[in-house]
Amino acid sequence: MAANACHQLLSLSSSAAAAGGGGVGGPPIRCRVDFDTSVGDETYTPLKRSSEFMLSFVNAVCLASVEGVMEWKQQCVVRVIEAKQELRELQDKRRMVEEEDEEERRLMAGFDGDMMDSTVVEENEDDNAVVATTNDTDEQQRESELLQIIASEGKLSNKWNGKQTLRIYFPDEGSAALARRDWTPILPPCVVYDACGGVASRNMKEKKSDVISIFYCPRASEAESVEKLLMEAEESIYSGGDEEEEGGAHRMTIMVNPLLVDMGVTGFGMAGRRLRERLIDGLIPAYYLRTLAWGALTRCYPNLFTVWMEDENAEGGYKMIQAMDRLPSNPEVEDIYDIATGNMNAPKEGMGFLNALGDFVNGMTRL
């Protein structure tokens, strides 16, 4: 759902730009994806809690938005189907040979030994054993190759020959190296693993094929590096050059669970306010999921923000109690729940009071 929301945002923006005469690609898009199902559990860091979601999300984004990945995936699926078919044929052939050998042994055991020279029988058995051993070795090697193709889901190599790539920026080099080791066998080969302020991130020539950049849980300590990398990526759109040769200009930046403003690092004064204006306020919330003790707060572009509460009688176990065109504040969410459960009376002006309260709280947090 999160990848589909980002893809829709990218498609609608490109269509609007084309309709307005601004080119097919249009201006660069900045969006955010917030995913938090911890409900107060701080056992793991945000990076660790989001890893499973991130794998599925990146894979889906590559399939939907990176040129050539869908065709590559289809080829992998075909390899897996063919490998499974050939493996079944080898196993059936081995089973038939074993059954024939067993039948032959039973016949030989009941055969009158005086009617055949025992020396001839032994020579035939030796010749058959040599041939059978050679065939078994070849078949076992081929079976091992087929099992490897199936285990890798048809992925024969980590080399990417396509024109477009997707780059993931991790908070540090250690996280990037760990993901490069564990995620490479799982994700498409178009994915490039980088770190904020890392050595690879300073090589602009290697980034010319990047069409999408994902900042994975960027923290306030990486805010300066994030801003610099973001500006460099978006400048490629206006730098000119042969887009077909390079694979196309940068089209989208996605920030997953960003925490770029922190009182201990940036503060909530003028520095934090300016940072929010430059980096955060322009982010379009493409996907939002936060679980609550009694429900969830969600958003999937282009739909509204919705507040849900648990209800065993509702389809899916949840009932929507409020839809809004902006992200509600925490006090506002709790008031919505209290009104829905009858613990609080709704204001006479409907949700106008709550909207005003939400605007006030959001304004205070921006200071």
N, C-alpha and C positions, 0 to 999 in steps of 0.2 A: 504493500500500500504506500509506503513512504517513497519508494523508487518511482511508482506510478504518479504520485503527486508531483515529484520533481520533474518528471518527463512531461506531464501536462503543462506545468508552469513554463518549461522551456519551449514546448510546442506553441502555446498560446502567445508567448512573447515573440517568437519568430514569425508567426502568422501576422501579428499586429504590425511588426516592423516591415514585413513585406507589403502589407496593405497600405502602409503609410509612405512607401517609397524609401524606407531606410535600409533596404538590403534584405537578404534572406536571413542572415544570422541575427541581426539586430544588436542592440547594446548588450553588454554582459549582464548576467543575472546573478544576484546574491540572494541566497536563501538559507534557511536554517532548518534543521531536523532535530527535534528534542524528543528523546525517548528515555523515560525513567519509570521503571516498575519496582523500585526498591522499597517504596512506602516507608522511608525512614531507616532502612537497613543500611548501615555504613560498614558492613563487613568487608566489602570490596570497594576499590576505587571506581570512579565513573568509567575509566578506561576499561577496567576488567568487566564491569557489569554490562557494558555495551558491546563487547566483542562478538557475541553470538548474533546479535542484531546487525552489527556492522558487516559481518560476512554475507549474510543474506541480502542486505541493502546494497552493498557494492556490486555483488554479482548481478542483481536485478538492474541496477543503473547501467552497468556495462552492456547488458543485453538490449536495453531499451534505447540508449543514447549514444553509444560508441559504434561508429561505422565498422562493419566487418565482424563484430563479435557474434551476432546472431548466426551468420553463415558458418563461423568457426564452431559454434555450439552444435549446429545441425550436423556438421561433419563428425564431431565427437560422438553424437548420439548414434549415427550410422555405424561408426566403428564399433561401438559397444554392442549394437544389435548383431552385426556380422560376427563379432568375436563370440558372443553367446551361442549363436547358431553353429559355428564351427566347433566350439567346445562340446556342445551336445553331440555332434556327429562323431567326434573323437571318442567321447565316453561311450557312445552306443557301439562304435566299432570295437573298442577294447572289451566291452561286455560280451559281444558276440564271439570274439576270439577266445576269451576265457571259457565261454560255454562250449565251444568246439573242442578246445583242449581237454576240458573235463570229460566230454563225451568220448574223445579218442582214448583217454587214459582208461576209462571204464571198459571200452572195447578191447584194448590191449591186455587188460588184466584178465579178461575171460577168454582170451584167444589161446589156442593150443600152441605152445611154444615149439613143439616138434615140427610144425609145418613151415617154420621160417628160421633161417639161420640167425642166431642171436647176434653175430658180428655185424650183419647187414642192418639189423634193427638199431643197434647202437650207433652205427655210422650215420644213419638217417636222422636219428634223434639229435646227434651232435650238430649236423648241418642245419637242421631246423632251429636249434637253440641259438646258433650264431646269428642267423637271419632275424629271429624274433628279438634278440637282444638289441641289434642295430635299429630295428623299427621302433622298439620301445623307447630307446634313447631319443630318437628324433621326435617321437610323439610327445614324450614327456617335456622336452624342450619347447615344443610348440605350445603345449598346454600351459606351461609356465608363462610364455609370452602372452597368450590369450587372457590368462588370469590377471596379468599386470595391466593389460588394456582395460579390462573391466574395472579393476580396482581404481585406476586413475580416471575413470569415467570417459575414456577415449582420448585423454590428453596425452599426446605423444611427446611434446616438447614444451619448454617454458619460453621459447623464442617467439616473439610477436613480429609478424611481417606486415601488419596493417599500418595505415597512415595516421590513425588517431590513437591516443592513449589517455588514460585516466590516472591522475596522480593523487596519492593519499599522503598528507602531511601529518606525522605523528608529533607529539610534544617533544620527544627527545630521540637521539640516535639509538638508544637501547631498545625502546619500544618498536622503532622501525625495523631494526635487525631481527627482533623476535618475530614480528609479523612476516617479514621476508622469508623466514625459515618455515613458519607454521602455515601461512596463508597461501604461499605460492602454489602448492599442489592443489589448492581448492579453488582459487579465483582464476578468472581468465588471464592469459599472459599479457593483455594490454595494460594491466595494472602496474604502476610504478610506485615503489615504497620510498618515502622521503621523510625528512624531519625538519621542523622549523629551525632554521639556522644551521642545517647540516651541510656537508660538503656538496652533496648532489644538488641541493636546493639552490646553490650559487651558480650552477652551470646552466645558463640560459639557452644554450644551443640545444641541449637535450629536451628542453621544455616546449620546443616549437610545435611538437605534435600533441601537446596536452589540450584537450577540449573541455575537460571537466577537472576541477580541483576540489578535493574533499579535505577539510581540516577536521581531524578526529580529536574531539575533546580538547580544543585549545584552551589553555589556562591564561590567567592574567599575566604571568611571567613571560609568556610567549607573545603578548599583544603586539609588541613592536615588530617582531619577526613576521607575524601574521599579516600585519598591515603592509609591510614592505613586499612580501611575496604576492599579496593580493594585487597591489598596484602594478607590479612587474607583469603578472599574468594578464591583466586587463589592458596593459599598454600594447600587448602583442596584436590586439584587434586593430589598432590604429597605426601600427608600424609599417604597414604595406607589405609588399612581397607577394610571392606566388603562393596563394592559399592552397591550391590543388597539390603543389609540390610538397608543402609542409603538412598537409592533412587538415588545414582549416584553423581558424583562430579560436582562441579560448572563448567558451560560450557560457559556462556556469561555474559558480563557486558555491559549495555546500558546506556549511559548518554543522557538525554533528555534536550536540550537547556542549555548546560553547560556554565557557565561564571566563570571559575576558575582562570583567570588572570585578575587582575584589578590594575590600577596604584595606587589607594588609599590604597590597601591592600598588594598586592604582589610586586607592582612596575614593571617596564619593564627592570630592570637591571639583574644582575646575578641570583638573587633569582627567578624572574619571568621566566627567560630563562631556568633554571634548572627544574622548576615546569612544564613548557611546554614540555620539553624533557621527563620527567617521566610520565606525565599524559595525555597530549593532543596530542602530535605528533604521538603516537601509536594508536590513535582512528581511526577506519575505518569509513568514512562517509557513513552510510547505507542509510540514507534518509535525504533529504534536501529540504525544501520549504520556500522560502522567497518571499513575494509579493512585487512588486515595483509599483511606481506610474503609470508606463506604461506597466507593464507585470509581469513576475515572473522568479525566478531562481530556478531550481529544480534538484534533483538527486534521483534516486531510484536504489539501487544496484541490479544488476551489471552494469547498464547503465551509460552513461557519465553524466557530469553536462551539463545542457541545459539552454539556455537563451531564453525566450519567450516574445513576444510583442503582445499587443492587436491588433486584426485584425478582423473586423466584417465579412469579406468575407471568413475567414478561418474556417474550421470545428472546432467547440468548442469555437470559438471566439478568439483563440490565434494561433500565427504562430511562429515556432522555427526559430531563427535567428543565433544561434551559439551552437555548442557542443564542450565540452572540457573535457580533462581527469583529470582535477584538479579544485578546487574551485577558480574562478576568484575573484580578488580584486574588491572593489567598483568602483574605477576609471576605471578599465578595463571593467566592466559591462556597465558603462555609455558610454564608447567609442564604445563598440559593438553596443549599441542602436543608437548612433549618426551616425555610419557608415551605419547601416541598413536603417535609415531614410533619408540619404543623407546630413546630417548636418556636416559630416566629411568625408574626403577622406580616403579610405583604404590605408595603407602603401604598398609600392611596394613589400615588402617581405611578403605579406599576413598578417597573424596574428602574425608573428614572433616578431614584435615590441611590440605588446600587451602582448605576452607571456613574453618577457623580462621585460616589465614594471610590470607585475603581479608578477614575481619572485622577482623583486627589492622591491616592496611594501611589499610582504609577508615576505621577509627577514628582512626588517626594523621593522616590527611589532613583530618579534621574539626576537629582542634585549632586 
